[in-house]
């Protein structure tokens, strides 16, 4: 496996840095050899040192067995627990296989996005580490989507509202990730730092470089001390290298793996806000299919906002384009039942009731008061407001 890893590294844009060989080999095992029932006890300062592997469930009883095994290792190796030389990691083989399968839906288009940005296509494998290509993934810290954008970073590149969260869109979020990685590479000067910054933040890596006085990631991992630069950040680049190696050679590691078929979707920009049903019914598209193609839309959404790019299969694209043109050609519906409230200097209130059909809506203020559910008192205070229900 070591020889194989070096051969692959020679062909890859992202070579294994001297000093990270053991870490990359360790994560390769976590991704391909050990499953969720396996707990690996290892030295986080020397990934090549694996003390033992315990097969236990993730239950209270299982966790008690893990602590018992940790105590045994500390005693047998004469280690001090405070030194942090014994760490545990559950295997993720099943999750990794699932991610490889799902990646088949998007990989062709994702690779093209990175080509268009002039970036190495291997960066498309990064979601294997971030989310296993789960477009609806959400971390406890609030990171969302396949690329695990935090809200603050996501808003720099993506639309994030109550209706639309483009962090969940596999293609739009990939374009955003490509731009972020490209910017990281420009600012930090090399890919090991740029990719680590995807996890730790660009400013955090700048602080590490300044503190240690080098742009060598391996030296930063060894020498930089910060409560925020923990195990996940230190191992992020090694995890990516292992994941990319496995993905490029998935038939070697998982000979019977069958990726999901490629999901080719066309994008149609919505020029004017429309109801979802006004598109689905004429196009004969089910709501479940539509939201599966458009995970960025909230499942409770009833409207598609202007500017959103609807994703549909090629066979539905023509019909959706026609419906979009019809929506643009049709005049906008005028809102009725609008109440304009004006206050004078003394605080009294005058109300102008706009209605297209006075008979249907009622012409008297008394009727309006009844329909709006206002106070039954004969006098109306300045703080009161009439609401007229549209019929």
The 8 nearest C-alpha neighbors of each residue, nearest first, counted from 0:
[[1, 3, 2, 4, 24, 5, 27, 6],
 [2, 0, 4, 3, 5, 24, 20, 6],
 [3, 1, 5, 4, 0, 6, 7, 8],
 [2, 4, 0, 6, 1, 5, 7, 8],
 [3, 5, 1, 7, 2, 6, 0, 8],
 [6, 4, 8, 2, 7, 3, 9, 1],
 [7, 5, 3, 9, 8, 4, 2, 10],
 [6, 8, 4, 10, 9, 5, 3, 11],
 [7, 9, 14, 5, 11, 10, 6, 4],
 [8, 10, 6, 7, 11, 5, 14, 12],
 [11, 9, 7, 8, 6, 12, 14, 13],
 [10, 12, 8, 13, 9, 14, 7, 121],
 [11, 13, 14, 10, 119, 8, 121, 9],
 [14, 12, 11, 15, 8, 240, 190, 191],
 [13, 15, 8, 16, 11, 12, 9, 240],
 [16, 14, 8, 19, 20, 17, 13, 240],
 [15, 17, 19, 18, 14, 20, 217, 216],
 [18, 16, 19, 15, 20, 217, 14, 21],
 [17, 19, 20, 16, 217, 21, 22, 15],
 [20, 18, 22, 16, 21, 17, 23, 15],
 [19, 21, 23, 22, 18, 24, 15, 17],
 [22, 20, 24, 47, 46, 23, 19, 25],
 [21, 23, 25, 46, 19, 24, 20, 237],
 [24, 22, 237, 26, 20, 241, 25, 21],
 [25, 23, 27, 21, 22, 26, 20, 28],
 [26, 24, 22, 28, 23, 27, 21, 46],
 [27, 25, 29, 28, 23, 24, 238, 241],
 [26, 28, 24, 241, 30, 25, 29, 31],
 [27, 29, 32, 31, 26, 25, 30, 33],
 [28, 30, 90, 26, 33, 27, 31, 32],
 [31, 29, 92, 27, 28, 91, 95, 26],
 [32, 30, 92, 28, 29, 27, 33, 252],
 [33, 31, 28, 29, 30, 92, 34, 90],
 [32, 34, 90, 29, 92, 37, 31, 28],
 [35, 33, 90, 92, 91, 36, 37, 93],
 [34, 36, 90, 91, 37, 89, 33, 92],
 [35, 37, 34, 54, 56, 55, 38, 89],
 [38, 36, 54, 34, 35, 89, 90, 53],
 [39, 37, 89, 53, 52, 88, 54, 87],
 [38, 40, 52, 88, 87, 89, 51, 41],
 [39, 41, 87, 51, 50, 86, 49, 52],
 [42, 40, 49, 86, 50, 85, 48, 43],
 [41, 43, 84, 85, 45, 44, 46, 48],
 [44, 42, 45, 46, 41, 86, 84, 85],
 [43, 45, 42, 46, 84, 221, 83, 41],
 [46, 44, 42, 47, 43, 48, 21, 22],
 [47, 45, 22, 48, 21, 43, 42, 25],
 [46, 48, 21, 45, 49, 25, 22, 42],
 [47, 49, 46, 42, 41, 45, 50, 43],
 [50, 48, 41, 51, 40, 47, 42, 46],
 [49, 51, 40, 41, 48, 72, 52, 42],
 [50, 52, 40, 49, 39, 53, 41, 72],
 [53, 51, 39, 38, 40, 37, 54, 50],
 [54, 52, 38, 37, 55, 39, 51, 65],
 [53, 55, 37, 36, 38, 52, 56, 39],
 [56, 54, 61, 36, 53, 37, 57, 38],
 [57, 55, 61, 36, 58, 54, 62, 60],
 [56, 58, 61, 62, 55, 59, 36, 60],
 [59, 57, 61, 60, 56, 62, 55, 63],
 [60, 58, 62, 61, 63, 57, 56, 64],
 [59, 61, 63, 58, 62, 64, 56, 57],
 [60, 62, 58, 64, 56, 55, 63, 59],
 [61, 63, 65, 59, 64, 60, 58, 66],
 [62, 64, 60, 66, 61, 65, 59, 67],
 [65, 63, 67, 61, 62, 66, 68, 60],
 [64, 66, 62, 68, 63, 67, 69, 61],
 [67, 65, 69, 63, 68, 64, 70, 62],
 [66, 68, 64, 70, 65, 69, 63, 71],
 [69, 67, 71, 65, 66, 70, 64, 72],
 [68, 70, 66, 72, 71, 67, 65, 73],
 [71, 69, 73, 67, 68, 72, 66, 74],
 [70, 72, 68, 74, 69, 73, 75, 67],
 [73, 71, 75, 69, 74, 70, 76, 68],
 [74, 72, 78, 70, 76, 71, 77, 75],
 [73, 75, 77, 71, 72, 76, 70, 78],
 [74, 76, 72, 77, 73, 71, 78, 70],
 [77, 75, 73, 78, 74, 72, 71, 50],
 [76, 78, 74, 75, 73, 79, 72, 80],
 [79, 77, 73, 76, 80, 74, 84, 82],
 [78, 80, 81, 82, 73, 77, 83, 84],
 [79, 81, 82, 83, 78, 73, 84, 85],
 [82, 80, 83, 79, 84, 78, 85, 73],
 [81, 83, 80, 79, 84, 78, 85, 44],
 [84, 82, 81, 85, 80, 86, 79, 43],
 [83, 85, 42, 82, 43, 86, 44, 80],
 [86, 84, 42, 83, 41, 40, 87, 43],
 [87, 85, 41, 40, 42, 43, 84, 88],
 [86, 88, 40, 39, 38, 41, 89, 85],
 [89, 87, 39, 38, 90, 40, 86, 41],
 [90, 88, 38, 37, 35, 39, 91, 87],
 [89, 91, 34, 33, 29, 35, 37, 92],
 [90, 92, 34, 94, 35, 30, 93, 95],
 [91, 93, 34, 30, 31, 95, 94, 33],
 [94, 92, 96, 95, 91, 34, 97, 35],
 [93, 95, 97, 91, 96, 92, 98, 131],
 [94, 96, 98, 92, 97, 93, 30, 91],
 [97, 95, 99, 93, 98, 94, 92, 100],
 [96, 98, 94, 100, 95, 99, 101, 93],
 [97, 99, 131, 95, 101, 132, 96, 100],
 [100, 98, 96, 102, 97, 101, 95, 258],
 [99, 101, 258, 97, 259, 98, 102, 103],
 [102, 100, 98, 103, 99, 259, 104, 97],
 [101, 103, 99, 104, 100, 105, 106, 98],
 [102, 104, 259, 258, 101, 106, 261, 105],
 [105, 103, 261, 262, 102, 260, 259, 101],
 [104, 106, 102, 103, 108, 107, 109, 261],
 [107, 105, 109, 103, 108, 102, 110, 104],
 [106, 108, 110, 109, 105, 111, 261, 103],
 [107, 109, 111, 110, 106, 105, 112, 170],
 [110, 108, 106, 112, 111, 107, 105, 123],
 [109, 111, 120, 113, 112, 107, 108, 106],
 [110, 112, 114, 108, 109, 113, 115, 107],
 [113, 111, 109, 115, 110, 114, 108, 174],
 [112, 114, 116, 118, 110, 115, 111, 120],
 [115, 113, 111, 117, 116, 112, 118, 110],
 [114, 116, 112, 113, 117, 111, 118, 110],
 [117, 115, 113, 114, 118, 112, 177, 178],
 [116, 118, 114, 115, 113, 119, 181, 112],
 [117, 119, 113, 116, 114, 120, 181, 115],
 [120, 118, 121, 122, 113, 114, 117, 12],
 [119, 121, 110, 122, 113, 123, 118, 114],
 [122, 120, 123, 119, 124, 243, 110, 125],
 [123, 121, 124, 120, 125, 119, 113, 118],
 [122, 124, 121, 125, 120, 110, 109, 126],
 [125, 123, 122, 126, 243, 127, 121, 242],
 [124, 126, 127, 123, 122, 128, 239, 129],
 [127, 125, 129, 128, 130, 132, 124, 131],
 [128, 126, 131, 125, 129, 124, 130, 98],
 [127, 129, 126, 125, 130, 131, 239, 238],
 [128, 130, 126, 127, 146, 131, 147, 125],
 [129, 131, 132, 126, 145, 133, 127, 128],
 [130, 132, 98, 127, 133, 126, 95, 128],
 [133, 131, 145, 130, 98, 126, 134, 127],
 [132, 134, 145, 136, 135, 130, 131, 144],
 [135, 133, 145, 144, 167, 136, 132, 169],
 [136, 134, 144, 133, 167, 137, 143, 145],
 [135, 137, 144, 133, 143, 134, 130, 145],
 [138, 136, 143, 142, 141, 135, 144, 139],
 [137, 139, 142, 140, 141, 143, 136, 147],
 [138, 140, 141, 137, 142, 143, 136, 149],
 [141, 139, 138, 142, 149, 137, 143, 147],
 [142, 140, 138, 139, 149, 137, 143, 150],
 [143, 141, 149, 147, 148, 138, 137, 140],
 [144, 142, 137, 147, 148, 136, 166, 141],
 [145, 143, 167, 134, 147, 136, 166, 135],
 [144, 146, 134, 132, 133, 130, 147, 126],
 [145, 147, 144, 126, 148, 129, 172, 176],
 [148, 146, 143, 142, 144, 145, 129, 149],
 [149, 147, 142, 153, 143, 146, 152, 150],
 [148, 150, 142, 152, 151, 153, 141, 147],
 [151, 149, 153, 152, 154, 148, 142, 141],
 [152, 150, 153, 154, 149, 155, 148, 156],
 [153, 151, 149, 155, 154, 150, 148, 156],
 [152, 154, 150, 148, 155, 157, 151, 156],
 [155, 153, 157, 156, 152, 151, 150, 158],
 [156, 154, 153, 152, 157, 151, 158, 175],
 [155, 157, 154, 153, 175, 158, 152, 178],
 [158, 156, 154, 153, 165, 155, 159, 166],
 [157, 159, 165, 164, 154, 160, 163, 156],
 [158, 160, 164, 163, 165, 157, 154, 161],
 [161, 159, 163, 162, 164, 158, 165, 297],
 [160, 162, 163, 159, 297, 164, 300, 296],
 [163, 161, 297, 160, 296, 300, 164, 159],
 [164, 162, 296, 160, 295, 159, 161, 297],
 [163, 165, 159, 295, 166, 160, 158, 167],
 [164, 166, 295, 168, 167, 158, 157, 163],
 [165, 167, 144, 172, 164, 168, 143, 148],
 [168, 166, 144, 295, 165, 134, 294, 135],
 [167, 169, 295, 165, 171, 166, 172, 170],
 [170, 168, 172, 171, 173, 167, 134, 145],
 [171, 169, 173, 172, 168, 174, 109, 108],
 [170, 172, 174, 173, 168, 169, 175, 165],
 [171, 173, 175, 166, 174, 170, 169, 168],
 [174, 172, 176, 170, 175, 171, 177, 169],
 [173, 175, 177, 171, 172, 176, 178, 170],
 [174, 176, 172, 178, 173, 177, 156, 179],
 [177, 175, 173, 179, 178, 174, 180, 172],
 [176, 178, 174, 180, 175, 179, 181, 173],
 [177, 179, 181, 175, 176, 180, 182, 174],
 [178, 180, 176, 182, 181, 177, 183, 175],
 [181, 179, 183, 177, 182, 178, 176, 184],
 [180, 182, 178, 184, 179, 183, 177, 185],
 [181, 183, 185, 179, 180, 184, 178, 186],
 [184, 182, 193, 180, 186, 181, 185, 187],
 [183, 185, 193, 181, 187, 182, 188, 186],
 [186, 184, 182, 183, 188, 187, 181, 189],
 [185, 187, 183, 184, 188, 182, 193, 201],
 [188, 186, 184, 185, 183, 189, 193, 192],
 [187, 189, 184, 185, 186, 190, 193, 192],
 [190, 188, 184, 191, 192, 187, 193, 185],
 [189, 191, 193, 192, 194, 184, 188, 13],
 [192, 190, 194, 193, 189, 195, 236, 216],
 [191, 193, 195, 190, 194, 189, 196, 216],
 [194, 192, 190, 183, 184, 196, 195, 191],
 [195, 193, 197, 196, 191, 192, 190, 236],
 [194, 196, 192, 197, 198, 193, 236, 235],
 [197, 195, 200, 199, 201, 193, 198, 194],
 [198, 196, 194, 195, 200, 199, 193, 180],
 [197, 199, 196, 195, 200, 232, 235, 194],
 [200, 198, 196, 232, 197, 203, 195, 201],
 [201, 199, 196, 203, 202, 197, 198, 204],
 [200, 202, 196, 204, 203, 205, 183, 199],
 [203, 201, 205, 204, 200, 206, 196, 199],
 [202, 204, 206, 200, 201, 205, 199, 207],
 [205, 203, 207, 201, 206, 202, 196, 208],
 [206, 204, 202, 208, 207, 203, 209, 201],
 [207, 205, 209, 203, 204, 208, 210, 202],
 [206, 208, 204, 210, 205, 209, 211, 223],
 [209, 207, 205, 211, 212, 213, 206, 210],
 [208, 210, 212, 206, 207, 211, 205, 213],
 [211, 209, 207, 208, 212, 206, 223, 213],
 [210, 212, 208, 209, 213, 207, 223, 219],
 [213, 211, 209, 208, 210, 214, 207, 219],
 [212, 214, 215, 208, 211, 219, 209, 218],
 [213, 215, 208, 216, 212, 192, 219, 218],
 [216, 214, 213, 218, 217, 219, 192, 208],
 [217, 215, 219, 218, 214, 220, 192, 191],
 [216, 218, 220, 219, 215, 221, 18, 19],
 [219, 217, 221, 220, 216, 215, 222, 213],
 [218, 220, 216, 223, 222, 217, 221, 215],
 [221, 219, 217, 218, 233, 222, 223, 216],
 [222, 220, 218, 219, 223, 217, 44, 224],
 [221, 223, 219, 220, 218, 224, 211, 217],
 [224, 222, 219, 220, 211, 207, 221, 225],
 [223, 225, 222, 226, 228, 207, 220, 221],
 [224, 226, 228, 227, 223, 229, 207, 203],
 [225, 227, 228, 229, 224, 223, 230, 232],
 [228, 226, 225, 229, 199, 232, 203, 224],
 [229, 227, 225, 226, 232, 233, 230, 224],
 [228, 230, 232, 231, 227, 233, 226, 225],
 [229, 231, 233, 232, 234, 228, 43, 235],
 [232, 230, 234, 233, 229, 235, 228, 198],
 [233, 231, 235, 234, 229, 230, 228, 199],
 [232, 234, 230, 231, 220, 235, 229, 228],
 [233, 235, 237, 231, 232, 236, 238, 230],
 [234, 236, 238, 232, 237, 233, 231, 195],
 [235, 237, 239, 238, 234, 195, 240, 191],
 [238, 236, 23, 240, 234, 239, 235, 22],
 [239, 237, 235, 241, 236, 240, 26, 234],
 [238, 240, 236, 242, 237, 241, 243, 125],
 [241, 239, 237, 243, 238, 242, 244, 236],
 [240, 242, 244, 27, 238, 23, 239, 243],
 [243, 241, 239, 245, 244, 240, 238, 246],
 [244, 242, 246, 240, 245, 241, 124, 239],
 [243, 245, 241, 247, 242, 246, 240, 248],
 [244, 246, 248, 242, 249, 243, 247, 241],
 [247, 245, 249, 243, 248, 244, 242, 99],
 [246, 248, 244, 245, 249, 243, 250, 121],
 [249, 247, 245, 246, 250, 251, 244, 252],
 [248, 250, 246, 252, 245, 251, 253, 247],
 [249, 251, 254, 253, 248, 252, 256, 255],
 [252, 250, 249, 248, 254, 253, 245, 247],
 [251, 253, 249, 250, 254, 245, 31, 248],
 [252, 254, 250, 256, 249, 255, 251, 96],
 [255, 253, 250, 256, 251, 252, 249, 257],
 [256, 254, 253, 257, 250, 252, 249, 251],
 [255, 257, 253, 254, 258, 250, 100, 96],
 [256, 258, 100, 255, 259, 254, 103, 99],
 [259, 257, 100, 103, 260, 256, 101, 99],
 [258, 260, 103, 100, 104, 101, 261, 257],
 [261, 259, 104, 103, 262, 258, 101, 257],
 [260, 262, 104, 103, 263, 105, 259, 107],
 [263, 261, 104, 264, 105, 260, 103, 312],
 [262, 264, 261, 312, 265, 313, 104, 105],
 [265, 263, 312, 311, 310, 262, 313, 266],
 [264, 266, 311, 310, 313, 312, 316, 267],
 [265, 267, 310, 309, 308, 268, 264, 311],
 [268, 266, 308, 309, 269, 310, 265, 320],
 [267, 269, 308, 307, 306, 270, 309, 266],
 [270, 268, 306, 305, 307, 271, 308, 267],
 [269, 271, 305, 306, 268, 272, 327, 323],
 [270, 272, 305, 269, 273, 327, 304, 306],
 [271, 273, 304, 305, 303, 302, 270, 269],
 [274, 272, 303, 302, 271, 275, 304, 277],
 [275, 273, 302, 277, 276, 301, 303, 272],
 [274, 276, 302, 277, 278, 301, 303, 279],
 [275, 277, 279, 278, 274, 280, 301, 286],
 [278, 276, 274, 275, 279, 280, 281, 273],
 [279, 277, 276, 275, 280, 281, 282, 322],
 [278, 280, 276, 284, 282, 281, 277, 283],
 [279, 281, 283, 282, 278, 276, 277, 284],
 [282, 280, 283, 279, 278, 277, 284, 322],
 [281, 283, 279, 280, 284, 318, 278, 319],
 [284, 282, 280, 281, 279, 285, 278, 315],
 [285, 283, 279, 282, 280, 286, 289, 288],
 [286, 284, 288, 287, 289, 279, 283, 280],
 [285, 287, 289, 288, 290, 284, 279, 276],
 [286, 288, 290, 285, 289, 291, 284, 292],
 [289, 287, 291, 285, 286, 290, 292, 284],
 [288, 290, 286, 292, 291, 287, 293, 285],
 [289, 291, 293, 292, 287, 294, 288, 286],
 [290, 292, 288, 289, 293, 294, 287, 286],
 [293, 291, 289, 290, 310, 294, 288, 311],
 [292, 294, 290, 295, 291, 296, 310, 289],
 [295, 293, 296, 290, 167, 291, 168, 292],
 [296, 294, 167, 164, 165, 168, 293, 163],
 [297, 295, 163, 294, 162, 293, 298, 164],
 [296, 298, 300, 162, 299, 163, 295, 161],
 [299, 297, 300, 296, 290, 294, 301, 162],
 [298, 300, 297, 301, 162, 296, 302, 161],
 [301, 299, 297, 298, 302, 162, 296, 303],
 [300, 302, 275, 274, 299, 303, 276, 298],
 [303, 301, 274, 275, 273, 300, 304, 272],
 [302, 304, 273, 272, 274, 275, 305, 307],
 [305, 303, 272, 307, 302, 306, 273, 271],
 [304, 306, 272, 271, 270, 269, 307, 303],
 [305, 307, 269, 270, 268, 304, 308, 271],
 [306, 308, 269, 305, 268, 304, 309, 303],
 [309, 307, 268, 267, 266, 269, 306, 310],
 [308, 310, 267, 266, 268, 307, 311, 293],
 [309, 311, 266, 265, 264, 292, 293, 308],
 [310, 312, 264, 265, 316, 315, 292, 309],
 [311, 313, 264, 315, 314, 265, 316, 263],
 [314, 312, 316, 315, 265, 264, 311, 263],
 [313, 315, 312, 316, 317, 311, 318, 265],
 [316, 314, 313, 312, 318, 317, 311, 319],
 [317, 315, 313, 319, 318, 314, 311, 320],
 [318, 316, 320, 319, 315, 321, 314, 313],
 [317, 319, 321, 320, 315, 316, 282, 322],
 [318, 320, 322, 316, 321, 317, 323, 315],
 [319, 321, 323, 317, 318, 322, 316, 324],
 [322, 320, 324, 318, 323, 319, 325, 317],
 [323, 321, 325, 319, 324, 320, 326, 318],
 [322, 324, 320, 326, 321, 325, 319, 327],
 [325, 323, 327, 321, 326, 322, 328, 320],
 [326, 324, 328, 322, 327, 323, 329, 321],
 [327, 325, 323, 329, 324, 328, 322, 271],
 [326, 328, 324, 325, 329, 323, 271, 270],
 [327, 329, 325, 326, 324, 330, 323, 331],
 [328, 330, 326, 327, 325, 331, 324, 332],
 [331, 329, 332, 328, 327, 326, 333, 325],
 [330, 332, 333, 329, 327, 326, 328, 334],
 [333, 331, 330, 334, 329, 335, 326, 273],
 [334, 332, 331, 335, 330, 355, 336, 337],
 [333, 335, 332, 336, 337, 354, 331, 355],
 [336, 334, 337, 354, 333, 355, 353, 389],
 [335, 337, 354, 389, 353, 387, 338, 334],
 [338, 336, 335, 353, 339, 352, 334, 354],
 [337, 339, 352, 351, 340, 336, 353, 386],
 [338, 340, 351, 350, 337, 341, 352, 353],
 [341, 339, 350, 338, 349, 342, 348, 351],
 [340, 342, 349, 348, 339, 350, 343, 347],
 [343, 341, 348, 346, 347, 344, 349, 340],
 [342, 344, 346, 345, 347, 341, 348, 349],
 [343, 345, 346, 342, 347, 348, 341, 381],
 [346, 344, 343, 347, 342, 348, 381, 341],
 [345, 347, 343, 344, 342, 381, 348, 382],
 [348, 346, 381, 345, 343, 342, 349, 344],
 [349, 347, 342, 381, 341, 346, 350, 343],
 [350, 348, 341, 340, 342, 347, 351, 343],
 [351, 349, 340, 339, 352, 348, 341, 338],
 [350, 352, 339, 338, 353, 349, 340, 337],
 [351, 353, 338, 350, 354, 337, 339, 336],
 [352, 354, 337, 336, 351, 338, 335, 355],
 [355, 353, 336, 356, 335, 357, 352, 360],
 [354, 356, 357, 335, 353, 336, 360, 359],
 [355, 357, 359, 358, 354, 360, 361, 335],
 [358, 356, 360, 361, 359, 362, 354, 355],
 [357, 359, 361, 356, 360, 362, 355, 354],
 [360, 358, 356, 357, 361, 390, 355, 362],
 [359, 361, 357, 358, 356, 362, 354, 390],
 [362, 360, 358, 357, 359, 363, 366, 367],
 [361, 363, 357, 360, 358, 364, 366, 367],
 [364, 362, 365, 366, 361, 367, 368, 357],
 [363, 365, 367, 366, 368, 362, 361, 369],
 [364, 366, 368, 363, 367, 369, 362, 370],
 [367, 365, 369, 363, 364, 368, 370, 361],
 [366, 368, 364, 370, 365, 369, 371, 387],
 [369, 367, 365, 371, 366, 373, 370, 364],
 [368, 370, 366, 372, 367, 371, 365, 373],
 [371, 369, 367, 368, 372, 366, 387, 388],
 [370, 372, 386, 368, 387, 369, 373, 367],
 [371, 373, 369, 370, 368, 374, 386, 385],
 [374, 372, 368, 371, 375, 369, 385, 383],
 [373, 375, 376, 372, 368, 379, 377, 383],
 [374, 376, 377, 373, 368, 369, 372, 378],
 [377, 375, 374, 378, 379, 373, 380, 368],
 [376, 378, 375, 379, 374, 365, 380, 368],
 [377, 379, 376, 380, 375, 374, 381, 383],
 [380, 378, 383, 377, 381, 376, 374, 382],
 [381, 379, 382, 383, 378, 347, 348, 384],
 [380, 382, 347, 383, 348, 346, 379, 384],
 [381, 383, 380, 384, 379, 348, 346, 347],
 [384, 382, 380, 381, 379, 385, 373, 374],
 [383, 385, 386, 382, 340, 373, 381, 348],
 [386, 384, 371, 387, 368, 383, 373, 367],
 [387, 385, 371, 388, 384, 338, 367, 368],
 [388, 386, 371, 336, 367, 389, 370, 385],
 [387, 389, 390, 386, 371, 370, 336, 360],
 [390, 388, 336, 387, 335, 360, 337, 354],
 [389, 388, 360, 359, 336, 387, 335, 356]]
